[in-house]
Amino acid sequence: MNHVENSQEDNLEIKQPQTWKTPQTFLMLISIVVPIAFASWMALLNNFVVEKAAFTGADIGLLQSVREIPGFLAFTVVFVLLFIREQKFMIVALAMLSIGVAITGFFPSVLGLLMTTLLMSIGFHYFETLKQSLSLQWLSKEEAPEFLGKLISVGALASLLTYGALWVMLEILKFDYWHVYLITGSLALSVTVFMWLSFPQFEATTIQHKNLILRKRYWLYYALTFMSGARRQIFTVFAGFLMVEKFHYSAADITLLFLINYAFNFLFAKKIGQFIGVVGERKALIFEYCGLIGVFVGYALVENSHIAAGLYVVDHLFFALALAVKTYLQKIADPQDMASTAGVSFTINHIAAVVIPVTFGLLWLHSPAAVFYIGAGMAAVSLILSCNIPRMPKPGNEVCRFKWGSEVAEK
């Protein structure tokens, strides 16, 4: 009798799943890998290319353009999925990102950095596309807003720890750049290999389309995605440049601002996700874009360096609200469209990455304030677009319909 009971207990132990090997844990780990690798690459880039590769302004412009090319090619993810499943493809993308960062320090030349940057960027942009696709497939519509906010918090904490480790390696241990790149890239690659060996293949409930999908009923999502890409360029290119050029912030000051930004993301991103889950995508985005209009106008008018820093932190914090665009897609899209739509939307998002830095950079020479006033105008366009999101979006109810000033079809 005891033998039978023991056998049954053994079978129960064998069949009992390891509860940590879940899609949610997988998503949290990938949110750690990218900050370790990509934050290190970004933090060291400007000093490395000047001190070790003697870059000119033209060289760094070329490098950044090459870095954005894979963003345009994100739509090709659907063709690669003909040969490899999404989860495995994500592991390959993370490996490309990690290896690209690890070997960066060994190629201190224009050609060498162009090649390593291209490798790193292909991995990064494919990863971002697949992350959106898998997140929206694996998470329920109810848990998605809060959990996506939690992923931002996890990534922010990883970034904080990475920046701290970079400071120790450079200031205390006096490591050379190639040491730092090799260490951070190898660490990211180690976590990637661990995930490859440890996690099972999670089965998607819906088979994804393996061709490009552009649906007329997703037009509002495409428009919001394009405007989000434009807004990102205003922050990443010109807000930081304002801090340096007008208020003479040092590299240490800018690093401190980034640390504050990531600390706020760590503390509040999950709560922002919960907020979106409660009030809905429409109200969350309306709140974001109203706030952004004020922030961009503030950039144009500000004369105090401390107020400018406050605007910069608030601007960055608003990024967490942008995940409402993703959860809006999840609610309106056919489940089998997630992978294809993620690739197409990432390409749309990167259209502004080429146009805005060049054109607005020329405008900056004449009037920096004009750049931010136009940014406020773009935020106003986004606000109008967000007002078209139904209170309860779903297939067949993707966009508000107005008739004689009254909103209808709000089911």
N, C-alpha and C positions, 0 to 999 in steps of 0.2 A: 504493500500500500504506500509506504513511504517512497519507494522507488518511482511509482506512478506519479505521486505528488511532485517529487523532485523533477521528473521529466517535464511535467506540465509547467513548472516554474521556469525551467530552462528555456522551454519554447516561448514562454511569455517574454523572457528577457531578450531572446533573439529577435522576436517580432516587434518589440517595443522600439519605436523610432528614437533617434537621438534628437531631442527637441530643439537643440540649437542649430541644427542643419536645416534651416528654413529659408524661404525666399527673402524674408525680412532681414535675417542676419546677413545673407549674401549682399543685399543692397546696402546695409550699413558698412560692411567691410569695403566695398568698392568706393564708398564715400570717404574712406580713410586713405586709400591708395592714391587717388588723384591729388589731394592736397600735399602729400609727401613728395610726389614727383613734380607736379606742375608748379606748385608754390615755390619750390626750390629753384626751378628753372627760371621763373619770372623774377624772383628776388635778386638773383645774382647776375642776370643777363646784362644789364647796362654796364655794370662795372667790368664784367668779364670781357665783353666785346671791345671795350675801350682800352683796358689795361693789357690784355693778352693778344687781341687780334687787330688792334689799331683801326677800329671801325671809324668811318666817316658818317655824317648824317645820311648820305645817300645809301651807304651800306646797311645801316639799321632800318631805313625805310624799305629797302629790298627784302631784308630778313622778315620784317613784320608782314609784308605783302605775301611772301611765300608761306608764312605761318597761317594766313587766312585762306589760302587756296583749298585745303581739305574741307573747310567749312562749306564751300560751294559744292563740293563733291559728296556731301553727306547723303544726297539722294541715292547714290550708288549702293548704299547699304542693302537695298532690297535685292539687288542683283547678286551680291555676295551671299545672301541668305539662300540662294538656290543651291549652294554647295556646303554650307555649314549652318548649324543651328545658332540662334541668337545668343544663348548663354555661353557657348563655346567661343563664338565670335567676340563676345565681350572680353573674355579672358585673353584672346589673341591681341585685341586692341590695347588692353592694359599692359600686356607684355611689350608691345611696340612703344608705348608711351614711356615705360620704365627704362627700357634699353636705350631709347633715344636720349633720355636725360642722363643715364649713367655714363654714356660715352661722349657727352658734349665736351667735357674738359680736355679730351685727347685731341680735339681738332680745332685749335685756335686760329682759324683762317676763315676768310669769307666763304670759300667753297665748302670747307668742312662744316661750318656752322649752318650753311644752307641745307646740307644733306641731313645732318642730325636733327635740325629743326623740322624738316619735312617729315622724317620718320616719327618724331615725337608728336607732331601735330596731326598726322593721319590717325595715330592711335587715340589721341585725345578727342578728336572730333567724331570718330566712329563710336568711341565709348559714350560720349554725351548723347548721341542719337539713340544708341541701344539702351542706355539707362532710362531715357524717357519712355521708350517703347515697352521695356520689361516692367518698369514701375507701374505703368498704367494697366498692364495685363495682369500682374500678380496681385495688385492691391485692389480691394473692393472700393466702390465709389464712396462708401461711408468713411473708410479709414484713410483714403488717399490724402486728403488735405493735411491732417495732423501728422501722418507718417512722413510725407514729403518735407514738411517743416522740420521734423525730427532729423531727417537726413541732412538738411542744411546745418542744423546744430552740430551734428557729428562731424561734418566736414569743417565747420568753423573751429571746433576744438582741435581737430587734427592740424589745421593750419596754424593755430596758436602755438601748439607744441613744436611744429616744424620750424616756425620763425624763431622760437626760443633756442632750438637745437642749432639752427644756422648761426645765430649770434655766438653761441658757445664755441662752435667749431672755428669760426672766423676770428673772433676777438680773444678768446681764452686759449684755445689750442693752436691758433695760428695756422690752420690747415690751408693748403693751396686750393684754388678753385676746382681743380680736377679731382682732388680728394673728396670735396663736398659733393660734387655731382655724382661721383662714383658711389659714395655711401648712400645718399638719398635715393638714387635710382635703383641701387641693388636692394635696398630695404623695400621699396615699392614692388620690385620684381619678386622678392621673397614672399610677400603677402599674396601676390597674384598666384604664384606657384602653389602656396598653401590652399588657396581657394579652389584651384584646379584639381588638386588631389583630394580635398576633403568633402566637397559638396556634390551631391548627386545631381543628375540632370532633372530639373524641374519641368514637368510637363505643362505646357500652356493649354488652357481650356479651349482655345480657338486657334486654328491654323491661320497664319498670317498670309496676306497676299504677297506674291513675289514679283509684283510689277508696280510701276509708278501709279499712284492714285491721286488725282486732283478732282475733288468733288465740289460742285457749285454750292452745295449746302454748307460747306466748311469755310465759306469765304470770309466770315467774320473772324474765325480763328486765324486764317492766313494773314488778314490785315493787322490783327493784334500782334501777331508774331513779328511781322515786318517792323511795326512801330516799336516793339520791344527791342529789336536789334539796333534801331536808330537811337533810342534812349540809352542803351548800353554804351554806345560810342561817345555820347556826350559826357558820360561819367568817366569812362576809362581813359579817354584821350584828353579831354579839355578841363574837367574839374581838377584832376591832379596837376595838370600843367598850370592852372590858375594859382594853385597853392605855391608852386615853386616860383613862377615868374612874377606874380604881383606881390605875394606875401613873403617870398624868400625863405620858404620852408626848406630845411636841410634834408638830406637822405634819412637821417635819424628821425626827424619830425614826421616825414611821410610814413616811415616804418611804424612809428607810434600810432599814427592814424589808422593804419591797417590793423594793428593789434586791437585798437578800440573797436573797429568795425567788426572784426571776427568775434570779439568778446560779446558784443551786442547780439550778433547772430546766434552765438551759442546760447545766450540767455533767453532770447525772445523768439527765435525762428519757430520752435515747436508751438508756442502760444499763438503766433501768427497763423500757423496752419490750422490750429483749433478755431481761431477767429473766422477764417475762411469757411471752415466746415459749418459754423453756426450761421453766419450772415449770408453766405453764398458768394459766388464768383462776381456777380454784378456789383454788389455793394462794396466788396473788397477792392475791386479794380477802380471803381469810382473814387473811393477814398484815396487809393494810391495816386491816381492821376491828378486829383485836386491838390494833393500834397506836393506832387512834382512840379506843378505850375508855380507854386509858391517857392519851392527850392530853386528852380531855374531862374526865376525873376530875382531871387535873393543873390544868386551868383553874379548876376549882371550888375547889381547895385552895391554889393557889400564892400565896405572899406576897412572893416575890422578883421584881423587875422583869426581871432578866436571865434567870431560869429561864422566866418568862412569854414573853419574846422567843424563847427556844429552842423552846418549845412551839408558838409561832406559825409559826416557820419549818418545823418538822417537820410540822405540820398541813398547811401549803401543799404541802410536798413529796409528801405522800400523795395529793394530787390526781392526780398522774401515774399512779398505780396504777389509778385509776378507769377508764382507757382499756380495762382488761380487760373491763368490762361491754360495751363496743362490740365487741371482738373475739369475745366470747361470742355476741353476736347474729349476727355474721358467720358463725359456725360452725353455728348452728342454724337460721337463717332461709332461706326460699326466696329465691333471688337476685332475683326480680321483686318482692319485698316491701320492699326496702331503702328506697326513697324514702318510701313510705307509712308504714312503721314508724318511720322517723326523725322524721317530722312528729308522729305520735301520741306517741312517747316524749318529744319535747321539750315537748309540752303537759303530759304527766304530770309531767315534771320540774319544771314551773313551778307546779304546784298548791301546793306548799309555799311558794313565793315570796310568796304572798298571806297564807296562814294563819299561818305561823310568826312573821314579824316582828311582827305585831300581838299575837297571843296571848302569845308569849314576852316581848314588850316589857312587857306588863302584869305578867307574872310577875317580870321583872327588878326592878321597883320594890320587890318584897317580898324577893326572894332571888336575886341573880345566880348564886350557886352552883347553885341548883335548875335553872336553865336548862342548865347544862353537865352536871349529873347526868342530866337527861332526854336530853341529847345523847348521853351515854354509853349510855343505854338504847336509843336509836335505832341506835347503832353495833352494839350487841349483837343487835338484830333483824336488821340487815344481815349480821352474822356468821352467824346461823342460816340466813338465806337463801342466803348464798354457799356454805354447806356442802351445799346441794342441787344445786350445779353438778356435773355428771359430770366425771370426770377427762379424758374424751375426748368433749366435746359435739359433737353432729351432729344432723341431722334424724332424728327418731325416738328420739333419746337426749338430750333437752333437759334432763331433770331426773333426779336420782338416785331410784331406787326402793328402798325399804327393806322388808325382810321379816324379821320376828322379830329385829330388831336387826342384821341383816346387809344389806349393800348388794348389790344385784343389778343386772343390766342394765348393767353397766359393760363395754362392749365396747371 
